[in-house]
Every structure is written in C-alpha cells, then in structure tokens.
Amino acid sequence: MISFNPRGLGLSDPLGRPGPPTFDERLDDAVAVLDALGSDKAALLGFSFMAHVAIDFAVRRPERTRALVLCNGRARWIWAEDYPFGWTPDTVTTATRRVVEPNPADDDPLPFDPAPSAAADPAYLRWWERAGHRRASPAMAAAVLTERTELDMRTLLPSVKAPTLVIQRTDVEMLPVGHGRYLADHIPGAKLVELPGPDIVWFVGDFHPIADEIELFLTEGRRRSARRALATVLFIDVVESTQRAVGMGDKRWTELLETYNEVILREIDRQGGRRISTAGDGFLATFEMPTDAVECAVAIGRAVRGLDIDVRAGVHTGEIEIVGEDVAGIGVHIAARVQSAAAPGEVWASRTVVDLVTGSGLEFEDRGEHELKGVPGRWALYALKSG
C-alpha cells in the first residue's frame, strides 16, 4: 500500500505560492512517488475528494494504471441541469466558510456531517479536529475547496481504460447515490457496488464491506488463503506521542523513535514473539504463550523509561487469522481495543489472559467492564499489578 500527502497538504511542503496544486503537478508528484518506490503499474484508490485526481491519472497515464477504485466519489460538485446531484452554490459558500473559519456560535449549521456514525464519539471528534488542523492551513483549505467546486470530470470518464470499481454508500446526506451511478454509467465497463451507511468518510462505521469489495475486485475474486490459530496478541503504543513530537521537533523525535524501535524489537525477540507490524510509534506482535506477551510488555515499559517515553500495552489471547505475514480477525481487534483502554504506563489484559496465566506469579487488578468499540458485549479488563 502506497500513501502520500498531496503537495501542500498534511506533512508535504507548501507550494510557495497561493492556490492548490495544478493537475499537472499532482500527476507529476504521483509518478515521482511510484518511480521512487519502483512501482511500474498500480491500482489507484480514489476516496471521496481525491477521486478526481485518480480519474485524471488513469486517463493520462493508462500505462501506469492497473485498476481504478472510486469510493464515495463524484464527477462534479455543483448542480447543473444535466447533473442534478450536485450542491448549490450557496451550499458550497456556507461549507467553505464553516470549514475555513469555524465558529461554535455560528447559527448557520454546516450543510453536511461527513461522519454521522461518529457524531457522539468525543474521541473521534477530537481526532477529527486535530486532523483537520494538520491537513491544511486555512488559506490552503479555502483554495482546495474552491478548486473542487470548479471541477467537472465528466468529459474524461469515457476515456478511462482501466478496470474500474465504483463504491457508493447509499445513505450519505451530502452525496446522493446519483453521483456513484453517474460514474459507473459513464466509465466503460465499470462495476457499481452500493453499500449501506451514512458516512462519506469511508473508514467510519462498518468499513469492512468496503475493504472486502476492494479486495475481491483487485484479486479478481481470489481471496488470500488464511488459516486460523490460537495466539496471544500484544499491542504497544506511546502515550501522548503527538505532544512529544511537537515539543521536541521532527528531527529529535525521529531519532528518539529509532532508538525506541530498536528497544521494542529487541524485547519482542528476547521473549520469543513474532513481529507483525508497526504503525508510527505503535507495535503489534504475537506470542505462543500469554505469559511471554505480558512479560514482554513489562520489559518494554521498563526499558523505554530510560528514553523518557511512557507506553501503554494491551494483551489478549484468542483465535486470529494468519494471512501471509500478517494477522487479522476479531482477536486482533480485541487486543487493540484493550490497549486503547489502558492507562498510561500500564499493561492491561482481557479476562482470557488473566485466567491463562494463573500460577505464573503475574497478578492483575480488576478494572471493571468496558465496551470495546466494534466488539459485541461488555468485556472485563484487568491491569497488571506493578511489582
């Protein structure tokens, strides 16, 4: 999977001039990234607002495009007599003003909610606000929104030659299903899949059906073979990493993370764990024995204190799916949610782990029942007693 911030957005450098990147600049940037990573031909995934960039790339670089996937995309933003699904100019003006100059006292409501499924989730709302501030400056956000209102990709659609999948959630208030149907009707041979859900943000709500459809399309119906196994899953994450990174600066924080990563990998290997993946400052590993996973978490917490880093850990034992070098399944999700619920500096575990380590000398404190996001029921969680 290749992902990068478009020029002027996120961590990419600003343009040094007003206005968003041109289509030529976006195309050149994407080609440069593919060249640097040695990718001759890629499947393009255009989600939401970036669908028009993926369409442009597929048309102008067909030799570099293996397939095209458009999720909650649109060919045009503004209403027209021959395109009745778009926004009115007044709606665009209100949306631009509210996004660029947010004012809690504003009586004029935002004309759409991009993720109504998460509207009551305070953690998600805090993340959304932080992510928006990091995504673009107010000036760049205004320029990009203005540019999108002027886009009309309809003339390019018949020129798409790559196999194309169009996915559209059917209950998105700001995106009538006509957008997706128009794309599928005007891209030769395109497949349309309509899925329930009110969120234009594709990873909010139940995103597994979207991921499944993309996998089936790109593998031509061949799923990777998976085998199930019983394992103990350990998640480790740095506490308040964003604040630390801001306070230290990118260079010092990156150097500290390199040392941190070496420490964690060494402890995982020492306890006989299997390294699975990293995500920024988070680690996922599996173990055959729950005792080894808990002791690994303890050793990591002790080792990184010397780096002035605090971590939280979550451990769960259950069935997982092993797919190549990766793992998946509900057991992995439970371990991730246990880690998210853990207090800073603590190792938390599910009841399964606590029962299995009986007699090992490890002692746990009952931290009550918790709802784990995306996991049915309430789960009893426990914190390891510090010794």
Salt bridges, closest charged atoms under 4 A:
ASP24 OD1 - ARG60 NH1 2.75
GLU25 OE2 - ARG7 NH1 3.74
GLU25 OE1 - ARG17 NH2 2.62
ASP29 OD1 - ARG7 NH2 2.61
ASP35 OD1 - ARG64 NH2 2.87
ASP56 OD2 - ARG60 NH2 3.13
ASP82 OD1 - ARG154 NH1 3.21
ASP106 OD2 - ARG97 NH1 2.61
ASP106 OD2 - ARG98 NE 3.85
ASP108 OD2 - ARG97 NH2 2.92
ASP121 OD2 - LYS373 NZ 3.37
GLU147 OE2 - ARG26 NH1 2.88
ASP152 OD2 - ARG76 NH1 2.80
ASP152 OD2 - ARG154 NH2 2.88
GLU194 OE2 - ARG181 NE 2.58
ASP206 OD1 - HIS208 ND1 3.42
ASP212 OD1 - ARG223 NH1 3.91
GLU215 OE1 - ARG223 NH1 3.25
GLU220 OE1 - ARG222 NH1 3.49
GLU255 OE2 - LYS251 NZ 2.65
GLU267 OE2 - ARG270 NH1 3.25
ASP269 OD2 - ARG275 NH2 2.37
GLU319 OE1 - ARG228 NE 2.94
GLU321 OE2 - ARG228 NH1 3.46
GLU325 OE1 - ARG274 NH2 3.90
GLU346 OE1 - ARG367 NH1 2.93
ASP355 OD1 - ARG351 NE 2.93
GLU363 OE1 - LYS385 NZ 3.74
GLU365 OE1 - ARG367 NH2 3.11
GLU369 OE1 - ARG378 NE 3.48
GLU371 OE2 - ARG378 NH1 3.65
